[in-house]
Amino acid sequence: MYLFILACHCTVALAEYQAAIFVPRNNPFWDKLSAFAHAAADDIGLQIEIYNAENSPQQMLEQVRQAAANKVDAILFLEYAGIGKSILKVAEQHKIPALLFNTSLDDESVLPRVDYQYWIGGVFPDDRNAGRRLGTQLLKAAKKQGVKTFKILAYSGLANERSQNRRFQGLKSIVNTLPRAIGLKFIDNKINGL
C-alpha cells in the first residue's frame, strides 16, 4: 500500500516538471533517441520537449537559452561542436539542472558539481575505447583468416561530431601501433549525418 502511494505521488510530482532535450538533427539515430525519450517520459509522467538544432550549434545554443528563459526544469544536452560549456553556463545562470548525454565535454578535466554546480552528471560511452576495441577485433579477425595486410575503410557521420571523431582516434591508435602498414581511410558522411 505505501509503495503504491509513493509511486502515485512521484508520478503526479513529475508531471509538473518539464525537461528539454537538445539534439543536433533529425536522422534515424536521433529520431529513435527522441522516441525513446518520449516513451520514458510518458512512463513516469514527465513532460519533455525535444529541440532539433538542424545541424547548427548556434541554433542549439539559442534553443537552450530560450528553454531556460521559459523556465524549463531540466536540460539534457550533448557536446555539439564545442558548445557544451556554453550550455552549462546557461544552466548555471538560470539555476537549471543539466545532464550531459551521448558525448563527453571536449575538456574532460571539467567536472560536474565541481566546476558547474547545476551540472549533475553525464551518461555517455567511452568512444575512444570503442574505436580501439573495433580496431582490435578487426585485427584479430584478419589474423584468424591469415590476412597479413589489408585496408580499413572507416565510414562515419559528420566530421564535426565529437563521438565519431573520438571513435576514429581510438581506431587509429590501434592501427598506428602495428609494425606492418595497414591502410586506414576515413570517409565522413556529408549528407545530414545519416
Buried (B, 14 or more C-beta within 10 A) or exposed (E): EEEEEEEEEEEEEBEEBBBBBBBBBBBEBBBEBBEEBBEEBEEEBBBBBBBBBEBBBEBBBEBBBEBBEEEBBBBBBBBBBEBBBBBBBBBBEBEBBBBBBBBBBBEEEBEBEEBBEBBBEBEBEEBBEBBBBBBEEBBEEBEEEEEEEEEBEBEBBBBBBBBBBBBBEBBBEBBEEEEEEBEBEBEBBEEEBE
